[in-house]
Amino acid sequence: MKRGTEVKDRDEKLVREGESLRRDFRLWIDEVEALGLLRKVNGADWDQEIGAITDTNVKKHKYSLLFDKIKGYPDGFRLLTGALLDSKRVALTLGLPPTLSDLDLVKVLRERMRSAGESIDDYSPRTVEDAPFLENTSKDVDMFKFPAPKYFEHDGGRYIGTADAVMTRDPDTGWVNVGAYRMMLQDKNTLSILFEAVRHARFMVQKYWDAGKPCPVAVSFGHHPLALMFAGIEAPQGVSEWAYAGAVTRQAYEVIKGPLTGLPIPADSEVAIEGYIVNEPRPEGPLGEFMGYYAMGTVNECPTVKVEAVYYRNNPILLGTCAGRPPHDYSYFRCPVRAALIWDILEQAGVQEVQGVWCHEAGYSRAFTVVSIKQMFAGHDRMAGYIACQCRPGAVAGRYVVVVDDDIDPTNLDDVIWAMCSRSDPATGIDIIKETIGTPVDPLEEQDPSKDMLEYTGSRGIIFATKPYSKLLRNEFPQVVESNPKVKKKVAREWSEIFS
Ligand SMILES: Cc1cc2nc3c(=O)[nH]c(=O)nc-3n(C[C@H](O)[C@H](O)[C@H](O)COP(=O)(O)O)c2cc1C
């Protein structure tokens, strides 16, 4: 009870601190620069150089990179990568102070996401009449006008949509879905779009096609990174990501009603298009996937988008990203979001005394989740592990869940591996679940072109790195070797030069 109140008080404080936030990509870039986290890169080639710089950066300094004077493009046609590489930039993007630790960010996000459910109607997107992206509007479409990168040598093409926000409407219910789906340049006015397995937009598109119609679509290719955050996560079914993002940040999204489709385009968009998704498949890819491989073979046949209108700000800034061996350019931001979603579901399912959840970047936020609990009864760890690995945010592309005790920091891999090594007996401490939800991007899957993407399954390993409950109850588990807390505090104070 007390802990809940503390979190709420702190959260209220954060809201006040975040109040003045205006959602604008260019202001966001200024704020990142003020934090010392922006680097401007002039003269890089869209052909592989942007990709190589982006990938090297995330493995070293983790700057946000603003590319300008891109080879073959006019000055001012820019691209930003490295938007959400750490807790500072994720917090900033959400309107929170950039000082939160990973786990504090998870705690605040969890509270925000939980209360978002109740307040979602108060934060419906607000339609405005004008926006900077309407500075240039054209029905004479040429998508090669924008510096879409080919990120890596083996990519199958140039990708304008990697950190995009794709808006589609359910023809039956009117629900607007926003998802991040990759989009490759095909020709001047044609893009391809990839829907992996269980995607909301995929089902919507099918409904239009079943009725013999093309599916109206609007896409934003450059925007405040909040749009990417919410397009790229699993919002609850039937809830528009714009409303959800508004409710979580407690600031309604401003949108423009797309002139052609009526779909809500974020007002802070830098480059947007409208058009139709048609059932005219074209070869697409490959493109490196979030697991760090080109797993789906060479080339897919994917639906195409016929672009009917394009809009862009003067000197537009695309938002881009690419996968790779983790940490990669978008492996961080989904860690706190997914951890918050899983933690919340655990509590809703009645799992007591969850102390923390963290989804690790090395597992691309999906495949290595750690849940810390204060064990209350025998089997408590099983309950937490099974739910964490099968709830929706934890299930898709999952692999391992590790359950640890409350003295283990789930964000600290040394702590977690020590718990695995010293508290789990492989013969009895690992459970396997077979035939759970799978994905064709899994490098272990046999690619079978005759298979629907929805047919793939995979297994899960749950590792119980917890002290045996009966020993815990009787205080019989060996004591950890560590300093007395008072002595630790004293030496930290008196020998601060060693520890700072
Ligand atoms: C950078 C990034 C790129 C993504 N690319 C794709 C993609 O090409 N195809 C896809 O189906 N999902 C992709 N995703 C995952 C979806 O955006 C994500 O699962 C989202 O929740 C889908 O929304 P939906 O469940 O409303 O369809 C990507 C996510 C991110 C963050």
The ligand as an ORCA input file, in Angstrom:
! r2SCAN-3c Opt
* xyz 0 1
  C      11.526     -0.499    -35.618
  C      10.429     -1.499    -35.741
  C      10.204     -2.134    -36.962
  C       9.188     -3.067    -37.100
  N       8.966     -3.658    -38.305
  C       7.919     -4.499    -38.452
  C       7.594     -5.029    -39.737
  O       8.252     -4.788    -40.730
  N       6.513     -5.842    -39.831
  C       5.761     -6.167    -38.744
  O       4.794     -6.894    -38.892
  N       6.061     -5.697    -37.507
  C       7.102     -4.855    -37.352
  N       7.389     -4.332    -36.126
  C       6.597     -4.765    -34.959
  C       5.279     -4.082    -34.913
  O       5.368     -2.719    -35.194
  C       4.702     -4.228    -33.499
  O       4.567     -5.587    -33.205
  C       3.394     -3.542    -33.334
  O       2.916     -3.812    -32.038
  C       2.404     -3.999    -34.345
  O       1.208     -3.353    -34.087
  P      -0.147     -4.125    -34.180
  O      -0.080     -5.255    -33.171
  O      -1.144     -3.081    -33.828
  O      -0.258     -4.626    -35.569
  C       8.386     -3.400    -35.979
  C       8.609     -2.756    -34.758
  C       9.618     -1.817    -34.645
  C       9.828     -1.132    -33.328
*
